[in-house]
Amino acid sequence: MTVSSRRTPERKRGRPTAAERVQRRSQILDAALAVFLEHGFGNTTIEQLAQAARVSKRTIYSYFGDKAAVFTEMVQRLARGVSTEPPPGDTLETLATRIVTRLHSAELIGLHQLVIAESSRFPELAITLHSNGDERHIARLAEHLRTERGPEAEQLAPALFTLLLGMPHRMRLLGLLDPVTPDAAEEHARASLAALGLTR
């Protein structure tokens, strides 16, 4: 038997495995935000998304269908990273701090600016961002309030979320403030809780 005949044959190209599909989908979503922020939603093309993710246009269409679906899943994943996939030992205070940190970050501020700029032509973008972002965060705050501060505190979730954004978030949207530091985010979160009498 020759050496070449003992080699393990290479796997033929074909349908990707389940793990490969998950990895490729994540690869597309990782690249998507930068493309949308650079070109705007309306001017972004499937070809640009494919090039940034280093996949074919056919892959984008196969996995998502269109760029609106890419945008929706991208926003959903960003929101899950803040409110619906909490770290071990998460508390009201740590959740509040995480919301401040992420929503005041350059990444999320850019996303908000994009949606505001495009909402007159694509109102569904605002709906997507609100339902997958704001509403998720408020629901998660309500869970912590109910569990840690009692059932009567749950109704304060919308007010708490508003305070966690506050004037600094508006100033960030206008480009008047730099991204928040970890210490400043924690201080802002504690001040918001104190304003509603939720400190312990």
C-alpha positions in Angstrom: 0.0 0.0 0.0 1.4 3.4 -0.9 1.6 6.3 1.5 -0.9 8.3 -0.5 -3.5 5.5 -0.3 -3.3 5.5 3.5 -4.3 9.2 3.8 -7.6 10.1 5.2 -9.8 11.4 2.4 -10.8 15.1 2.8 -14.4 15.8 3.6 -16.3 16.7 0.5 -17.7 20.1 0.3 -21.4 20.2 0.9 -24.0 21.3 3.5 -22.3 22.8 6.5 -22.6 21.0 9.8 -24.9 22.4 12.5 -21.9 23.9 14.4 -20.6 25.5 11.1 -24.0 27.1 10.5 -24.1 28.6 14.0 -20.5 29.9 13.6 -21.3 31.3 10.2 -24.5 33.0 11.4 -22.6 34.6 14.2 -19.8 35.7 11.8 -22.4 37.5 9.7 -24.0 39.2 12.7 -20.6 40.2 14.1 -19.8 42.0 10.9 -23.3 43.5 10.3 -23.3 46.4 12.8 -20.2 48.1 11.4 -21.6 47.9 7.9 -25.0 49.3 8.9 -23.3 52.1 10.8 -21.0 53.0 7.9 -23.5 53.0 5.1 -26.9 53.4 6.8 -29.7 50.8 6.6 -31.1 52.1 3.3 -27.7 52.2 1.5 -26.4 48.9 2.9 -26.4 46.0 0.4 -26.4 42.3 0.8 -23.1 42.3 -1.1 -21.5 44.7 1.5 -22.7 42.5 4.3 -21.4 39.4 2.6 -18.0 41.0 2.0 -17.6 42.1 5.6 -18.5 38.7 6.9 -16.4 36.9 4.2 -19.3 34.8 3.0 -21.3 34.7 -0.2 -24.4 36.6 -0.9 -26.2 33.3 -1.3 -25.2 32.5 2.3 -26.8 35.7 3.6 -30.0 35.0 1.7 -30.0 31.4 2.8 -29.5 32.2 6.5 -31.6 35.4 6.8 -33.6 36.1 3.7 -32.9 39.8 3.4 -31.0 42.6 5.1 -34.0 43.5 7.4 -33.8 40.1 8.9 -30.1 40.5 9.5 -30.8 43.8 11.2 -33.5 42.4 13.4 -31.5 39.4 14.6 -28.4 41.7 15.2 -30.5 43.9 17.4 -32.0 41.0 19.2 -28.5 39.6 20.0 -27.3 42.9 21.2 -30.3 43.2 23.6 -29.8 39.6 24.8 -26.3 40.5 25.8 -27.6 43.1 28.2 -30.8 41.9 29.7 -31.7 38.3 28.8 -28.4 36.5 29.3 -27.4 37.7 32.8 -24.2 36.7 34.5 -24.3 34.5 37.6 -25.3 36.5 40.7 -26.9 39.2 38.7 -28.8 41.8 40.9 -30.9 44.9 40.2 -27.8 47.0 40.8 -25.5 45.1 38.4 -28.2 44.9 35.8 -28.8 48.7 36.0 -25.1 49.3 35.7 -24.9 47.0 32.7 -27.7 48.8 31.0 -26.0 52.2 31.5 -22.7 50.8 30.2 -24.1 49.2 27.1 -26.7 51.8 26.1 -24.2 54.6 26.5 -21.5 52.7 24.6 -20.3 53.9 21.2 -21.7 50.8 19.6 -25.3 51.2 20.9 -25.3 55.0 20.5 -24.3 54.5 16.9 -27.2 52.0 16.5 -29.7 54.5 18.0 -28.4 57.3 15.7 -28.8 55.0 12.7 -32.4 54.1 13.6 -33.3 57.7 14.3 -31.8 58.8 10.9 -33.6 56.0 9.0 -36.9 55.8 10.9 -38.9 58.1 8.5 -38.1 55.8 5.6 -38.0 52.5 7.5 -40.3 52.8 10.6 -39.9 49.1 11.2 -36.4 49.7 12.4 -37.6 51.8 15.3 -40.2 49.1 16.2 -37.4 46.5 16.1 -35.1 48.5 18.3 -37.8 49.4 20.8 -39.3 45.9 21.1 -36.0 44.1 21.3 -34.2 46.7 23.3 -36.1 49.0 25.5 -39.0 46.6 26.2 -36.6 43.7 27.0 -34.6 45.9 29.4 -37.7 47.1 31.2 -39.1 43.6 31.5 -35.8 42.4 33.1 -35.7 45.4 35.5 -39.3 44.5 36.5 -38.3 41.0 37.3 -35.5 42.1 39.6 -37.7 44.7 41.2 -40.4 42.2 41.9 -37.9 39.6 43.3 -35.6 41.9 45.2 -37.8 44.9 46.3 -41.3 43.3 46.4 -44.3 43.1 44.0 -45.2 46.8 44.5 -41.8 47.9 43.1 -42.3 46.2 39.7 -44.3 49.2 38.4 -41.2 51.4 38.8 -39.4 49.6 36.0 -40.2 52.1 33.2 -39.3 55.1 35.4 -36.0 53.4 36.4 -35.2 52.6 32.8 -35.8 56.3 31.9 -33.5 57.4 34.6 -30.8 55.0 33.5 -30.8 56.7 30.1 -31.2 60.3 31.4 -29.7 63.4 30.1 -26.3 61.8 29.5 -27.8 59.4 26.9 -29.3 62.4 25.0 -26.0 64.2 25.1 -24.3 61.0 23.9 -26.7 60.9 20.9 -25.8 64.5 20.1 -22.1 63.7 20.3 -21.6 65.9 23.3 -20.2 63.3 25.7 -17.6 60.5 25.6 -18.6 56.9 26.3 -19.2 56.3 30.0 -16.5 54.8 32.2 -17.2 51.7 34.4 -17.1 53.8 37.6 -19.4 56.5 36.1 -21.9 53.8 34.9 -22.1 52.4 38.4 -22.5 55.8 40.0 -25.2 56.7 37.5 -27.0 53.4 38.2 -26.9 53.9 42.0 -28.1 57.5 41.6 -31.1 56.3 39.5 -32.0 53.7 42.1 -31.7 56.3 44.9 -34.0 58.7 43.1 -36.8 56.1 43.2 -36.0 55.1 46.8 -34.7 51.7 45.7 -31.4 51.7 47.4 -30.9 49.3 50.4 
